[in-house]
Amino acid sequence: GSFQMLPCIEYFLTQDSPIRTPEHKLVTDARGVPTTAVTGGRKCPADIDVVLAKKLQNLAVKSHTALGCRDYSIDDVRVDPQ
């Protein structure tokens, strides 16, 4: 089969919140049951150049293959602006 990479998503992190936690991802009710996804704090597609996009695609394909994934996989990558 062939690989299809979906658009990259850029998450906006801060010094005070350098890691995405469950609170950044889902809204939950009083029982902790997810009710909807959080909006904001991200941009899709990410504002990246063609060279970086190709590097990320190569990384995703290699990790998917190396881990023996079958249908889909997700890769979280931190990119330093420098």
C-alpha positions in Angstrom: 0.0 0.0 0.0 0.9 3.6 -0.1 1.2 6.2 2.7 -1.0 9.3 2.9 0.1 12.1 5.2 -2.6 14.4 6.5 -1.8 18.1 7.0 0.5 19.0 9.9 -1.0 20.8 12.9 1.0 23.5 14.7 0.2 23.7 18.4 1.0 27.0 20.3 2.8 26.2 23.5 4.1 28.6 26.1 6.8 28.7 28.8 4.1 28.2 31.4 2.4 25.4 29.4 5.2 23.6 27.4 3.3 20.3 27.1 -0.2 19.6 25.9 -2.3 18.0 28.7 -5.7 16.4 28.5 -7.2 19.8 29.3 -5.7 21.2 26.0 -7.4 18.4 24.0 -10.8 17.6 25.4 -13.7 19.3 27.2 -15.2 17.0 29.8 -18.3 17.0 31.9 -18.5 16.8 35.7 -17.9 13.1 35.6 -14.8 13.5 33.4 -16.5 12.1 30.3 -15.2 13.9 27.1 -18.0 16.0 25.5 -16.1 17.8 22.7 -12.6 18.8 21.5 -11.1 22.0 22.7 -10.9 24.7 20.0 -8.1 27.2 19.5 -4.4 26.9 20.4 -3.5 25.3 17.1 -3.2 26.0 13.3 -4.0 23.5 10.5 -2.3 23.3 8.2 0.9 24.3 10.1 2.9 27.2 8.7 5.9 25.2 7.6 8.0 25.2 4.5 8.2 22.4 1.9 11.6 21.1 3.2 10.4 20.7 6.7 7.2 19.1 5.5 9.2 16.5 3.5 11.4 15.8 6.5 8.3 15.2 8.7 6.8 13.0 6.1 9.9 10.9 5.8 10.1 10.6 9.6 6.4 9.6 9.8 6.8 6.9 7.1 9.9 5.5 8.7 8.5 5.3 12.2 5.2 3.8 11.0 7.1 1.1 9.1 9.6 0.4 11.9 6.8 0.0 14.5 4.9 -2.3 12.3 1.8 -0.1 12.2 -0.9 -1.2 9.9 -3.8 1.2 9.3 -2.7 4.6 10.7 -0.3 6.2 13.2 0.3 9.7 14.6 3.6 11.3 15.3 4.2 14.2 17.7 7.3 16.2 16.8 8.8 19.2 18.4 10.5 21.6 16.0 12.9 24.3 17.2 12.5 27.5 15.3 16.3 27.8 14.9 
